[in-house]
Amino acid sequence: MAQHSTVEKELVTYEREMIFPISVRILHWLRALAIVALALTGAYIAWPMFERPDDTNTLVQGWVRYLHLLTGFVFIGVTLVRGYLFLFTKETRERASFRDVFSLKSWIIQIKSYFWRGHLDKAGIYGPLQLTVYFGITVLAILASISGLVLYAYVYHHGLGGALRPMADMVVHFMGGLARVRYWHHVFAWAFVIFIPIHIYMVVWTGIRFKHNSVEVIITGYDYHKQPVKKG
């Protein structure tokens, strides 16, 4: 007599969740574009490849410097607004990630997950390693902005540059000279240049590894989570 068995099948549905509101997404892409523009224009300012000693009419360096200053102020503004949204608004669950930073268990879970052992369970949007790295990038952004404003104040002596000059003098004295300020400004810039490809790689890898919307989430704002529904 044939035996019939009931096989329990698992149907998987996905729940859509808003992760990043429109304000955070706009600021993210503004900052990304500003970083790229600052890196390219900063590289040209340091190594002007289109300037000719016998041609004083093109003023390529001047226009590149103007674009560098413009995007620099955009970058500073975005950094300030982004910091305010992170610290004082309830639009995202970013601050909840701090609980994992101070949890040794969360660190172990995240590191193990990178070696394909287990799944990352986060209290907020970021894992402890992610939030620590993003905090470090924020510190770099502040330092790059301060050093950039110091260099600005030593070139433009009126208006905002003149108002910033006392602060710039203190920073220059603390760092041991204007040449050191310029050197560290370049170091901070290179840190961003190195971070960008690593960031893109890890975002794509995380989406593949944990099978969620890690790439599109910063465009649409939504992530998707599995919600298994069992049926007999």
Sequence and secondary structure as in RCSB ss.txt:
>XXXX:A:sequence
MAQHSTVEKELVTYEREMIFPISVRILHWLRALAIVALALTGAYIAWPMFERPDDTNTLVQGWVRYLHLLTGFVF
IGVTLVRGYLFLFTKETRERASFRDVFSLKSWIIQIKSYFWRGHLDKAGIYGPLQLTVYFGITVLAILASISGLV
LYAYVYHHGLGGALRPMADMVVHFMGGLARVRYWHHVFAWAFVIFIPIHIYMVVWTGIRFKHNSVEVIITGYDYH
KQPVKKG
>XXXX:A:secstr
        EEEEEEEEEE S HHHHHHHHHHHHHHHHHHHHHHHHHS SS  TT  S  HHHHHHHHHHHHHHHH
HHHHHHHHHHHHH  SSSGGGGHHHHT HHHHHHHHHHHTT S    SSSS HHHHHHHHHHHHHHHHHHHHHHH
HHHTT  STHHHHHHHHHHHHHHHHTSHHHHHHHHHHHHHHHHHHHHHHHHHHHHHHHHHTS TTTHHHH EEEE
EEEEEE 
